[in-house]
C-alpha cells in the first residue's frame, strides 16, 4: 500500500463486511485518515458524538483490521474530533518546506488548450500521489504557470492529507544546501529532509545539469523516493532531451514518468487570465482593454498578471479610470520594447519575405536550397524569440517532428559560428520582426 488513503480504504472495506451501508455512511463518510506511525492510526471525524460511537462501537474492529492488514498485533487508534485536527497538525507545519502558496491553487489556474494536459496531469497526481504518474515532469518557458501547478499539487495534498510530509526546493537551492551540509557535517539531516517525504516538489531542475555531485545526490534521492512509492514532481524550462549536461541516468528516470509541456496561452486563454486576475483584485476591465492587453502580451502569464496589478495600482493610488491609454502605460512599465514577443505567424511572414519566397513554400515540402535555408532560419528564430517548444515549432512547419526541428536549429547554430552571411540573415530578419511587431 502506497499511502494512508489506501490503508483507510482497505479498513473501510473490511468494516463493510460486518456493517450495513447505512451505518458505514453514517459514521465514516466524513471520517478522514490523518497519520499512521508506530502501530498507531490517527483518524479525524467531525463531532465528539461521532468520535464516541467510532471509538466504542467500532474501535476494536478497526484495530483488528489493521492487525490483519499488517500482520502485526497491538495497533492503537486515536480519533480526533472537530478542531482538534488543527492542534494535532500544527506542530508539523514548522517542518514544511513549502513556500507561500496563497493563490496557487487549481481553482485559480486558468485552463486553455496550451496547458490543459499539464493541468489534468497535475490534478491527477494531487488526487492520487505516487500512483500512475511518477515522476511528473512539467516543462515550458518562464512565466507560463509551471510553479503554479507545482504548488497547487502541494497545497491540494496538504489540505487532503495534513500529515503528509512535503518538501519543496529549487534546483539551485538543492546544490547550495548540499554543499552547506557537507561543510557543516549535517549530511544525514540533509538526506532526511528530502528522502523521507511523501511528496518532493522540485522547481527549475535544469540548474543541477552539469553539476556532477549534485546530480549524484539527486539521483540517490530520486531512487529512494521512487522505490518507496512516494510522489516526485519536477519543473524545468526544457525537456530532459534538451539538457545536454544532464546525467543520462537522471534523463532516463525523468523521461520514464509523465512529461507535460505548457505552451504560451492562446488569445482566448490570455483574455480569460486577464479577466480572472482583474476580478481577484476587484478591478473591472472593459472588453476593449482586455483585448488590447491580451493581444499585446502574447507569451508570458506572469507579465500579463503584472500589467493587471499595475492597472489596479493606478486606479487605487491615482484615482485613474482604466482606459486603453492606461493599459498602454501599464504595459510600457512592465515590458521593454525589446521584450515584445512575436507570433509564429510574424516570424514566418518576415522570414519568407526576406528570402523572397511564399509563406506556404516556407512551411511546406519544398526542398529547394533557398527554401530549406529559410525554413531552418524560421525554426531557429521561433526557438530564440518565442516560448514555443520544439513540437510546437514543428506544428508551425507542416507538422515536422521534434527531431527534424532540433536538427534544423542546430544547423543554423553551427553556421552562425562560421558563416557571416547567416549572422546577417538572423540580425536583419530579427530587426524586421521586432520593428513590425512593435508597430502592431
Helices and strands as residue ranges (DSSP letters): H 4-16, H 21-28, E 32-37, E 40-45, H 48-53, I 54-58, H 59-70, E 76-81, H 84-93, G 106-108, H 116-127, E 136-139, H 146-160, E 166-170, H 171-184, H 187-195, E 199-203, G 205-208, H 212-227, E 231-236, G 240-242, H 248-255, E 258-261, H 267-280, H 287-296, H 301-318, H 324-334, G 337-339, H 344-354, H 359-363, H 369-385, H 390-396, H 402-418, H 420-439
